[in-house]
Amino acid sequence: MPGIGLGTFGSDHVDSAAVADAVGTALALGYRHIDCAAVYGNEAEIGAVLTRSSIPRAELWISSKVWNDRHGDVATACESTLADLGLDHLDNYLVHWPFPNHHAPHVDVDARNPHAVAFSAERYLDTWGQMEHLVERGLTRHIGTSNMTIPKLDAVLGHMSIRPSVNQMELHPHFQQPELVQYLHDHGVAPIGFCPIGSPARPERDRTEHDTSPTEDPVIVELAAARNIHPATLCISWAVTRGHTPIPFSTSPTNLAANLRAATQPLSSDEMRLLDDTDRQCRLIKGQVFLWRDGQSWQDLWDEDGTIAS
Ligand SMILES: NC(=O)c1ccc[n+]([C@@H]2O[C@H](COP(=O)([O-])OP(=O)(O)OC[C@H]3O[C@@H](n4cnc5c(N)ncnc54)[C@H](OP(=O)(O)O)[C@@H]3O)[C@@H](O)[C@H]2O)c1
């Protein structure tokens, strides 16, 4: 898996055509890893770019994700993603969220699906069995998880025939998740970091007054200035030095090129030590819309006390 990927979520304000253009620019610059998802609503436009590209398929790493309303029908979801992307196989296919709790696009964080349910290892393993079948059919080379926690992984890993290749999770200097990253390394699962720059353009619904911004952190700003780079690219160098795969999104050719370059520029151990101390444990993508009971808080999704909320 190439050590940096291009994210393709337009955060509700970048349309599908612009995201597809960004994919074309990124491929021309040398990106070979594209992180897609059915719910981003732009796989057909990205597929048109992939179809036009002369880059050999074997050099590309294309991943996608099954959305929460298709946990019971993974094969059809994957086939439709493949048709949209114009591919006969994916390199990686992930379960986007561990909850089958669908909600309409663009809803407010207070919106709740009346049929929403708590995480169930049994139900997740049923979905995972369907994911394993995709590998057997050659529709994807690898399968992976996303937004999982240590308690949830503990509940399912031992029952899987095919282990997850990756767990995609929020990772940036203000949200470092050291225990989960170590757990993944210990279990041979590669961490992929989403929102690696702190998602400065994320939708309004994903913002709270307590959120912090890694690109405005004084330590990060100072270290970036010393290298004459943007704080965003320092975040990319931090990710690769730490041993996870960042998937930054950008529509700017200059920023796309800078992020790709940053992935080949590791930080020193002194810089990494200073960045260790910038962790604010500030989760930006809280997932409120996946809650299943009135009166819950988003922390219930993340098993912070070590147990899975029921
Ligand atoms: N699995 C999941 O549940 C999940 C959740 C969220 C996200 N994701 C994935 O992770 C990807 C990345 O997350 P994200 O898009 O929310 O956040 P992000 O990559 O942290 O931030 C993207 C923003 O940073 C700006 N940016 C990028 N490079 C820059 C640079 N070198 N200098 C200055 N600004 C820069 C971009 O603006 P410009 O366009 O102007 O460069 C864009 O607004 C998504 O696209 C998606 O593929 C997955």
The ligand as an SDF file (V2000), in Angstrom:
LIG
                    3D

 48 52  0  0  0  0  0  0  0  0999 V2000
  -13.2410    6.4960    7.3780 N   0  0  0  0  0  0  0  0  0  0  0  0
  -13.8840    7.5770    7.7190 C   0  0  0  0  0  0  0  0  0  0  0  0
  -14.8980    7.5270    8.4610 O   0  0  0  0  0  0  0  0  0  0  0  0
  -13.4000    8.9160    7.2400 C   0  0  0  0  0  0  0  0  0  0  0  0
  -13.8350   10.0750    7.9040 C   0  0  0  0  0  0  0  0  0  0  0  0
  -13.3720   11.3080    7.4480 C   0  0  0  0  0  0  0  0  0  0  0  0
  -12.4940   11.3640    6.3690 C   0  0  0  0  0  0  0  0  0  0  0  0
  -12.1080   10.2110    5.7260 N   0  0  0  0  0  0  0  0  0  0  0  0
  -11.1540   10.2570    4.5710 C   0  0  0  0  0  0  0  0  0  0  0  0
  -10.0350   11.0600    4.9230 O   0  0  0  0  0  0  0  0  0  0  0  0
   -9.8210   12.0490    3.9260 C   0  0  0  0  0  0  0  0  0  0  0  0
   -9.1450   13.2640    4.5130 C   0  0  0  0  0  0  0  0  0  0  0  0
   -9.9270   13.8910    5.5110 O   0  0  0  0  0  0  0  0  0  0  0  0
  -10.4970   15.3750    5.3260 P   0  0  0  0  0  0  0  0  0  0  0  0
  -10.6350   15.6310    3.8840 O   0  0  0  0  0  0  0  0  0  0  0  0
  -11.6900   15.5190    6.1760 O   0  0  0  0  0  0  0  0  0  0  0  0
   -9.3960   16.2930    6.0160 O   0  0  0  0  0  0  0  0  0  0  0  0
   -7.8620   16.6770    5.7720 P   0  0  0  0  0  0  0  0  0  0  0  0
   -7.2550   15.8610    4.7060 O   0  0  0  0  0  0  0  0  0  0  0  0
   -7.2330   16.6810    7.1230 O   0  0  0  0  0  0  0  0  0  0  0  0
   -7.9800   18.2000    5.3160 O   0  0  0  0  0  0  0  0  0  0  0  0
   -8.3220   18.5530    4.0050 C   0  0  0  0  0  0  0  0  0  0  0  0
   -8.2730   20.0800    3.9220 C   0  0  0  0  0  0  0  0  0  0  0  0
   -6.9240   20.5100    4.1370 O   0  0  0  0  0  0  0  0  0  0  0  0
   -6.5330   21.4300    3.1190 C   0  0  0  0  0  0  0  0  0  0  0  0
   -5.1420   21.0900    2.7390 N   0  0  0  0  0  0  0  0  0  0  0  0
   -4.6900   19.9310    2.2130 C   0  0  0  0  0  0  0  0  0  0  0  0
   -3.3600   19.9870    2.0020 N   0  0  0  0  0  0  0  0  0  0  0  0
   -2.9650   21.2220    2.3900 C   0  0  0  0  0  0  0  0  0  0  0  0
   -1.7010   21.8750    2.4120 C   0  0  0  0  0  0  0  0  0  0  0  0
   -0.5820   21.2620    1.9920 N   0  0  0  0  0  0  0  0  0  0  0  0
   -1.6650   23.1630    2.8610 N   0  0  0  0  0  0  0  0  0  0  0  0
   -2.7830   23.7810    3.3000 C   0  0  0  0  0  0  0  0  0  0  0  0
   -4.0030   23.2130    3.3070 N   0  0  0  0  0  0  0  0  0  0  0  0
   -4.0860   21.9380    2.8610 C   0  0  0  0  0  0  0  0  0  0  0  0
   -7.4540   21.1790    1.9510 C   0  0  0  0  0  0  0  0  0  0  0  0
   -7.7140   22.3790    1.2710 O   0  0  0  0  0  0  0  0  0  0  0  0
   -7.2440   22.5900   -0.2700 P   0  0  0  0  0  0  0  0  0  0  0  0
   -8.1880   21.7780   -1.1120 O   0  0  0  0  0  0  0  0  0  0  0  0
   -7.3660   24.0680   -0.4630 O   0  0  0  0  0  0  0  0  0  0  0  0
   -5.8190   22.1010   -0.3720 O   0  0  0  0  0  0  0  0  0  0  0  0
   -8.7210   20.6410    2.5990 C   0  0  0  0  0  0  0  0  0  0  0  0
   -9.5880   21.7010    2.8890 O   0  0  0  0  0  0  0  0  0  0  0  0
  -11.2250   12.2870    3.3690 C   0  0  0  0  0  0  0  0  0  0  0  0
  -11.2030   12.9660    2.1280 O   0  0  0  0  0  0  0  0  0  0  0  0
  -11.7480   10.8770    3.2940 C   0  0  0  0  0  0  0  0  0  0  0  0
  -11.2320   10.2160    2.1480 O   0  0  0  0  0  0  0  0  0  0  0  0
  -12.5240    8.9950    6.1640 C   0  0  0  0  0  0  0  0  0  0  0  0
  1  2  1  0
  2  3  2  0
  2  4  1  0
  4  5  1  0
  4 48  2  0
  5  6  2  0
  6  7  1  0
  7  8  2  0
  8  9  1  0
  8 48  1  0
  9 10  1  0
  9 46  1  0
 10 11  1  0
 11 12  1  0
 11 44  1  0
 12 13  1  0
 13 14  1  0
 14 15  2  0
 14 16  1  0
 14 17  1  0
 17 18  1  0
 18 19  2  0
 18 20  1  0
 18 21  1  0
 21 22  1  0
 22 23  1  0
 23 24  1  0
 23 42  1  0
 24 25  1  0
 25 26  1  0
 25 36  1  0
 26 27  1  0
 26 35  1  0
 27 28  2  0
 28 29  1  0
 29 30  1  0
 29 35  2  0
 30 31  1  0
 30 32  2  0
 32 33  1  0
 33 34  2  0
 34 35  1  0
 36 37  1  0
 36 42  1  0
 37 38  1  0
 38 39  2  0
 38 40  1  0
 38 41  1  0
 42 43  1  0
 44 45  1  0
 44 46  1  0
 46 47  1  0
M  CHG  2   8   1  16  -1
M  END
$$$$
